Amino acid sequence: MIATHPFSTARETLVQTLQATADCAQVCSICADACLSEPMVANLTRCITINLDCATVCDATTVLLSRQSMDQPSVLIAQLKACMEACRVCAEECERHAGMMEHCRVCAAECRRCENACRELLDQI
């Protein structure tokens, strides 16, 4: 769909970032749900909250990235920076649990991928 849009810049990077933000939102939601199923769920409340926050930010970023007709990129730039920060925080939290929970290891890796994708796109705006 992006290829059909007349106002698309940095297409390849944009597509990669769209995929990364959508994937990260899904992975973070699944990780939060998996944390809720862990026996020591009370010890994971911070992780669950951060996962859900990151999923929300990534979802919003995906929506904004899909709208390429903005004249002023300031909102998109701010959103990409927010997404990078949410992913960084989530990755750090999940990395704390990654040795015990595979879903947190996967989530941390996906958050790092998304953080890097947002940084790459930001460098091209």
C-alpha positions as CSV (number, residue, x, y, z in Angstrom):
1,M,0.0,0.0,0.0
2,I,2.8,2.4,0.8
3,A,4.2,2.0,-2.7
4,T,0.9,3.4,-4.1
5,H,1.0,6.6,-1.9
6,P,2.2,9.6,-3.9
7,F,3.8,11.4,-0.9
8,S,5.9,8.6,0.6
9,T,9.5,9.3,1.4
10,A,12.1,6.8,2.6
11,R,9.8,4.0,1.5
12,E,11.9,1.0,2.4
13,T,12.8,2.3,5.9
14,L,9.2,3.4,6.4
15,V,7.9,-0.1,5.5
16,Q,10.5,-1.7,7.8
17,T,9.5,0.6,10.7
18,L,5.8,0.1,10.1
19,Q,6.4,-3.7,10.4
20,A,8.6,-3.3,13.5
21,T,6.1,-1.1,15.3
22,A,3.1,-3.4,14.5
23,D,5.1,-6.5,15.5
24,C,6.4,-4.9,18.7
25,A,2.8,-3.9,19.7
26,Q,1.7,-7.4,19.3
27,V,4.7,-9.0,21.0
28,C,4.4,-6.6,24.0
29,S,0.7,-7.4,24.4
30,I,1.4,-11.1,24.3
31,C,4.2,-10.8,26.8
32,A,1.9,-8.9,29.2
33,D,-0.6,-11.7,28.8
34,A,2.0,-14.3,29.4
35,C,3.3,-12.5,32.5
36,L,-0.3,-12.6,33.8
37,S,-0.1,-16.4,33.5
38,E,3.1,-16.8,35.5
39,P,2.9,-18.2,39.0
40,M,4.7,-15.2,40.5
41,V,2.5,-12.6,38.7
42,A,2.7,-10.2,41.6
43,N,6.4,-9.8,40.9
44,L,5.7,-8.9,37.3
45,T,3.3,-6.0,37.7
46,R,5.9,-3.5,36.5
47,C,6.8,-5.6,33.5
48,I,3.1,-6.0,32.6
49,T,2.4,-2.3,32.9
50,I,5.5,-1.4,30.8
51,N,4.6,-4.0,28.2
52,L,1.1,-2.5,27.9
53,D,2.4,1.0,27.7
54,C,4.9,0.0,25.0
55,A,2.2,-1.8,23.0
56,T,0.0,1.3,23.1
57,V,2.8,3.6,22.0
58,C,3.8,1.2,19.2
59,D,0.2,1.0,18.0
60,A,-0.1,4.8,17.9
61,T,3.2,5.0,16.0
62,T,2.0,2.5,13.4
63,V,-1.1,4.6,12.8
64,L,0.9,7.9,12.5
65,L,3.4,6.3,10.2
66,S,0.6,5.2,7.9
67,R,-0.4,8.8,7.4
68,Q,2.2,10.2,5.0
69,S,0.4,13.5,4.1
70,M,1.5,15.5,7.1
71,D,3.1,18.8,6.1
72,Q,4.9,19.2,9.4
73,P,6.9,16.2,10.5
74,S,7.2,17.5,14.1
75,V,4.4,15.2,15.4
76,L,5.9,12.2,13.7
77,I,9.3,13.0,15.0
78,A,8.0,13.3,18.5
79,Q,6.1,10.0,18.2
80,L,9.2,8.2,16.9
81,K,11.2,9.5,19.8
82,A,8.4,8.4,22.2
83,C,8.3,5.0,20.6
84,M,12.1,4.6,20.9
85,E,11.9,5.5,24.6
86,A,9.0,3.1,25.3
87,C,10.8,0.3,23.5
88,R,14.1,1.0,25.4
89,V,12.3,1.0,28.8
90,C,10.4,-2.2,27.9
91,A,13.4,-4.0,26.6
92,E,15.4,-3.2,29.8
93,E,12.5,-4.5,32.0
94,C,12.0,-7.6,30.0
95,E,15.8,-8.3,29.9
96,R,15.6,-8.5,33.7
97,H,13.3,-11.5,33.4
98,A,14.6,-13.0,30.2
99,G,16.7,-15.6,31.9
100,M,13.6,-17.1,33.5
101,M,10.9,-16.4,31.0
102,E,11.3,-17.0,27.2
103,H,8.4,-14.6,26.4
104,C,10.3,-11.7,28.1
105,R,13.5,-12.6,26.1
106,V,11.5,-12.5,22.9
107,C,9.8,-9.3,23.9
108,A,13.1,-7.6,24.8
109,A,14.6,-8.5,21.4
110,E,11.5,-7.2,19.5
111,C,11.6,-4.0,21.5
112,R,15.3,-3.5,20.5
113,R,14.4,-4.2,16.9
114,C,11.6,-1.6,17.0
115,E,13.8,1.0,18.8
116,N,16.4,0.6,16.1
117,A,13.9,0.8,13.2
118,C,12.5,4.0,14.6
119,R,16.0,5.5,15.0
120,E,16.8,4.6,11.4
121,L,13.6,6.3,10.1
122,L,14.1,9.3,12.3
123,D,17.6,9.7,10.8
124,Q,16.0,9.9,7.3
125,I,13.3,12.5,8.1
